[in-house]
């Protein structure tokens, strides 16, 4: 099965390569926020997007974008 963007970023974080990507221009704050949102989603799969918004103090659009980005598979990113 293909890796998701979230799995890919977790691997890069574990090896220290994520810092290299940040030094090349990847937006650190945005990536960490998306990873936090998606990790919360994985830990609480039955929670609505609205409740995730309230819990993490972000907009619905931010949650939607995080879900969309982090679940992409290797073939699409």
C-alpha positions in Angstrom: 0.0 0.0 0.0 1.2 3.5 -0.8 2.3 5.8 1.9 0.3 8.9 2.8 1.8 12.3 3.0 1.4 12.0 6.8 3.3 8.8 7.0 6.0 10.2 4.7 6.4 13.3 6.9 6.6 11.2 10.1 9.4 9.1 8.5 11.3 12.3 7.5 10.8 13.7 11.0 12.1 10.5 12.6 15.3 10.6 10.5 15.8 14.3 10.9 15.3 14.9 7.2 12.2 17.1 7.8 14.5 19.8 9.1 16.3 19.7 5.7 13.0 20.2 3.9 12.3 23.2 6.1 15.6 24.7 5.3 14.8 24.3 1.6 11.6 26.4 2.1 8.9 24.1 3.4 6.6 26.1 5.7 7.4 24.7 9.2 4.5 26.1 11.0 1.9 25.0 8.4 3.3 21.5 8.1 3.4 21.0 11.9 -0.1 22.3 12.2 -1.4 20.0 9.5 0.4 17.0 11.2 -1.1 17.9 14.5 -4.6 18.1 13.1 -4.3 14.8 11.2 -2.8 13.1 14.3 -5.8 14.3 16.3 -8.1 12.9 13.6 -6.3 9.5 13.6 -6.6 9.4 17.4 -10.3 10.4 17.3 -11.7 9.1 14.0 -15.3 9.6 15.0 -14.9 13.3 15.9 -16.6 15.7 13.5 -14.5 18.2 11.7 -16.4 20.9 13.5 -15.4 19.4 16.9 -11.8 19.2 15.7 -11.9 22.9 14.8 -13.1 23.7 18.3 -10.6 21.5 20.0 -7.6 22.8 18.1 -8.8 26.3 17.7 -8.5 26.4 13.9 -11.0 27.1 11.1 -13.0 24.5 9.2 -11.0 25.3 6.1 -7.8 24.6 7.9 -9.1 21.2 9.1 -10.4 20.3 5.6 -7.1 21.3 4.0 -5.1 19.3 6.5 -7.2 16.2 6.0 -7.0 16.5 2.2 -3.2 17.1 2.2 -2.2 14.5 4.8 -4.2 11.6 3.3 -2.7 12.0 -0.2 -0.8 9.0 -1.3 2.7 8.9 -2.7 1.4 8.7 -6.2 -0.4 12.1 -5.8 2.4 14.1 -4.2 
